[in-house]
């Protein structure tokens, strides 16, 4: 049994996690609310005991349940922000969902969408694809990095032995940046950090508003197909008619070959 299989077995069979497992699988009944405090308190208690007993497997399982809870909560919170026309705030939470899911995948992947993680993964990408954001700021830095587990400085010749992304005592190992020196700022279309939106307040969020009006719960299923359609003013213009762009030139000699297209969406709910 490999590490992922061991974690999966404990998640589904260890009675210590029975209550948090029930709360986590009941995600569809928490439309506008986050997980109860007892969920987090229960996990903290189990983790403390596991660390005290040097049980790294159980400590890792508690971490997995914590990440599952965070993903669920952040997705619900993003839906609430969208419902309140707070689109950038919801966008940032979708990125957090994406990042936490990526971390969780390293150690556990659910089966049959029992915790809603696969649903969130798919719908996060769909929501992101419909946002009008196209350009982002991408900063470059020179910095030092320390290990979050042992606090040792990490260099190409100084490896502390802790694996980045691994779970130690119920916490994920990561690098802590220090002595950060800005080097450059680039404008990019595919950023590492999606929250770095340029001028986030001057966009049309009509498509997102339409979806939110059509679904009553963050867990409602929806999908869409995207196509291109001509701008309405070009659809029924004859070749020899005056061009609708206002140039007073015949359509065939003006905009016939450069008809403007717009995105068209067909939604299913």
C-alpha positions, -999 to 999 in steps of 0.1 A, spaced: 0 0 0 15 33 -11 12 66 7 -19 78 -12 -36 44 -7 -29 45 31 -43 80 33 -74 70 14 -79 40 36 -77 61 68 -101 87 54 -128 62 47 -123 36 75 -108 52 106 -136 58 131 -117 88 146 -127 107 114 -163 95 112 -178 128 124 -157 151 102 -162 127 73 -200 131 77 -198 169 78 -175 170 48 -197 147 26 -228 168 35 -215 198 15 -246 202 -7 -267 211 24 -245 241 32 -255 264 4 -247 297 20 -227 286 50 -192 273 58 -183 243 79 -191 244 115 -165 252 141 -168 216 155 -153 203 122 -121 223 127 -119 217 165 -123 179 160 -95 179 134 -72 200 156 -77 176 185 -69 145 163 -38 163 149 -24 172 183 -28 137 195 -12 123 163 18 147 165 23 138 202 23 101 193 45 107 162 18 92 140 27 110 107 0 91 87 -29 103 109 -15 138 110 -14 138 72 -50 126 71 -61 155 93 -43 179 70 -62 164 40 -96 169 58 -85 205 66 -78 211 29 -110 195 18 -129 218 42 -110 249 30 -118 241 -7 -155 237 1 -157 269 22 -138 290 -3 -159 278 -32 -191 287 -13 -177 320 -3 -168 328 -39 -205 321 -49 -217 345 -21 -193 372 -34 -206 367 -70 -242 370 -57 -233 403 -41 -216 416 -73 -182 413 -57 -166 397 -87 -129 403 -81 -132 390 -45 -149 359 -58 -122 355 -85 -95 356 -59 -112 329 -39 -115 307 -70 -77 309 -73 -73 299 -37 -96 268 -44 -74 260 -74 -41 262 -54 -54 242 -24 -68 215 -47 -34 212 -64 -18 207 -30 -44 182 -19 -39 162 -52 -3 154 -41 -16 133 -12 -52 124 -18 -78 123 -46 -114 117 -38 -136 91 -55 -171 96 -68 -171 133 -60 -179 125 -24 -165 157 -10 -174 179 -41 -137 185 -49 -140 173 -85 -171 194 -90 -153 225 -76 -122 218 -98 -144 217 -130 -166 247 -121 -137 268 -109 -122 265 -144 -155 272 -160 -161 304 -140 -125 315 -146 -129 310 -184 -159 333 -184 -143 362 -166 -133 392 -188 -98 395 -173 -72 392 -200 -40 410 -188 -22 405 -155 8 418 -136 36 393 -132 64 405 -108 99 390 -107 119 388 -74 153 379 -61 149 364 -26 162 340 -1 141 310 10 139 291 43 123 258 50 90 261 69 97 229 89 133 235 102 138 272 93 171 264 75 182 286 46 177 267 13 204 270 -14 215 248 -43 242 235 -20 223 235 12 194 211 12 178 205 46 163 172 38 126 182 41 107 177 8 87 207 -4 50 198 -5 53 169 19 34 168 51 53 169 84 33 168 117 2 177 98 16 208 80 28 211 44 64 219 40 70 251 19 96 278 13 94 310 33 106 340 13 128 367 29 150 395 18 128 400 -12 142 423 -39 119 433 -68 135 428 -102 109 434 -128 72 437 -136 57 421 -167 23 422 -183 12 387 -191 -19 368 -203 -13 335 -184 -1 346 -149 12 324 -121 -9 346 -97 -43 352 -111 -52 378 -85 -29 404 -101 -56 418 -124 -50 451 -141 -77 477 -134 -102 452 -119 -131 476 -117 -136 485 -154 -150 452 -167 -184 439 -179 -194 410 -156 -227 403 -174 -220 367 -182 -212 359 -145 -243 378 -134 -264 358 -158 -252 324 -144 -256 335 -107 -292 345 -114 -300 311 -130 -286 289 -102 -298 290 -66 -269 271 -51 -231 269 -56 -237 232 -61 -262 235 -90 -249 220 -122 -244 242 -153 -224 242 -185 -219 263 -216 -207 262 -252 -189 292 -267 -191 302 -304 -187 333 -325 -215 354 -340 -215 385 -362 -223 418 -345 -260 422 -353 -256 453 -375 -236 432 -400 -259 402 -403 -284 414 -429 -264 439 -449 -263 435 -487 -230 438 -506 -241 470 -524 -257 487 -494 -240 514 -475 -217 500 -448 -233 502 -413 -200 515 -399 -210 550 -410 -184 554 -437 -210 560 -465 -191 535 -486 -207 504 -500 -204 474 -477 -185 453 -502 -157 479 -504 -157 486 -467 -163 462 -439 -174 431 -457 -142 412 -452 -136 425 -416 -170 419 -401 -168 422 -364 -176 391 -343 -187 387 -307 -186 358 -283 -219 339 -280 -227 316 -251 -253 288 -250 -259 278 -214 -274 247 -199 -287 245 -163 
